[in-house]
Amino acid sequence: MPAYLMLAGQPALSEFRLGRLLEQLRRIDVRAVGLDARFVYAVWSDQPLTVDGQARLAALLEVAVDAATPAGQPIWVVPRLGTVSPWASKATDIAHNCGMTGVRRIERGIEFRVEARSGLLAGLVGPPAGADRADRAVLQAHRHASGRDRFRGAGLLRHRRHK
């Protein structure tokens, strides 16, 4: 029975880059007061990982242990549903080489947390700031809780085969 596991990772951007991105967000909506960006990992395996397997995977991915959830509206930027990113291919190969053969796929995304003075920043969902045409072809942004559920489920982790 396939199993899915979500893991929170390390910061995705430096403080400098977060500051620059927050400045760009404030030009779009002055209510933006804070920004955080962390990697998130979705793991698809043949069966639930053992405690030892989860610990090995956490060490491999440098998962943030006991990290507090930052404040703000979450916006998930993940590979387009149905695609297999080059990062996922390499990470899955590395997991297999480390003896985790039950892992079918590991995918990485970024969870941005935008903190605002009031209300949602509705105009912020779209391609990440500075994304070029190639990025838009392979990334999707999800603002609602359903985005987290779609990332967690098979939609992101299963590759669509074309006829």
N, C-alpha and C positions, 0 to 999 in steps of 0.2 A: 504494500500500500504506500503510494507516494506521500512524502511528508514535506512540509514547507516550514522554514525557519527564518525569522527576521532578526537581524543583528544591527545595532547602532555602532557606527565607526568613529573614527577620529575626525577632527575638524577638516573640512574640505578646502578652506581658503585661509590664507594668512590674515592677520589683523589688518595689515595694510590694504589687501585686496577687498576685505569686508568693508573697510572705511570708504574706499573708492566706489564700491557698488552701492553703499548706503547713500552716498552723495547723489549718484545717478537716480536712485529710487526717490529721493526727496525732490528732485526736479520733476518727477512724474506726479508724486503725491506728497505734499508737505507733512502729512500725518505720520509718515514713516519715522520712527524714533530708534529702532534697533534692528539688527540683522545678525543671524547666525547661520552657518552652513556646515553640515556634518554629512559624512558618507553614511549610507545605509546599504546593507547587503541582504539580498534574498537568496536563500539556499534551497534548492530542490534536491531531495535525496530519495532513494528507493524506499527507505523506511526511516522512522525517527532516529536521529543520531543519539548514541549513548552519551552519558555525561563526559566520558573521556573524549569521545569524538567531537562533542561541542567545544570542549576545552582546547583541543588541538586546532580546530577550525578558528576559534576566537584568537588564538595565538598567531595563526597564519595570517589572519585578516587584520590583526592589531585592533581588535574590537575594544571600544571604550567600556570598561567595567564600571558598573554602578554610576554611570554618568546621568546627571539630572537632565530632564527634558527642558530645553530652553523655552522661554515664553514666546508667544507670537503665533501668527497664522502660518500653518505649514504649507509649503509649496514643494511638491516632489518633482524633481527633474530626473527622468529615467529614460533609458533607450526606448525607442518607439516599440509599442507592443507588437510582438510577432517577429522581432529581429533578434539576432544573437550578436552582441557587441564583441569586438576584438578583445576587450578586457575580460569579458565572460569566458571566452574560449581559453585564454591564457590562464586565468585563475582556476578554471575547472581542471585543466591539464596539470597545474601545479598541485592541486588537491589530490588528484589521482597519483601523482608521483610521490606524494607524502603518505600514501597508503589509504587514503579515503576514497576507495573505489565505489562506494555506494552513493557518492555525491554525483548527481546528474548534471547540475549546473549551478553556478554562482553568478549572480548579477549584481552590479553596483549602480547606485543612484546617489543623488544628493538631495537631502532634505534641507531646504531653506526655511528659516523661521523669521518672518517679518513681523516686527512689533510695531503697532500703530497706536496713536493717541486715542482714536475712536473709530470703530467700524472696520470692515474689511477693506483691503486695498484692491478693489475689484479690477482695476486697470493693469495690474502687474502680471497677470497670468498670460504667458505667451513664451516665445523663445527667450532664453536667458540673455541678459544684456550683453551686447557685443558678439552674439552668436552669428556666425556666417551662414551662408546657404547650406553648406554640408552639415553643420550642426543641426539645423532645423529639420533636416531630412531624417535624422536618427534619434532626436530627443523629443520627449513629450513632457509637458508640465501639467501637473494635477493639483488643483487647489482644494478640492473637497475631500472629505474622509473616504469617499469611494475610490479616490486615487490611491490611497494607502492600501485599500482592500484589493484593488486591481494589481498593484505591485506585488502584494503578498501572494496572490493566487497564481494560477497557472497561466494567466494571460500574458505576463511578462516572461515567464520562465519556459514556455513552450514555443518552439520555433514553428511557424506556419510553413507548410510545404505547398508549393505551387504545382499545379498540374501541368 
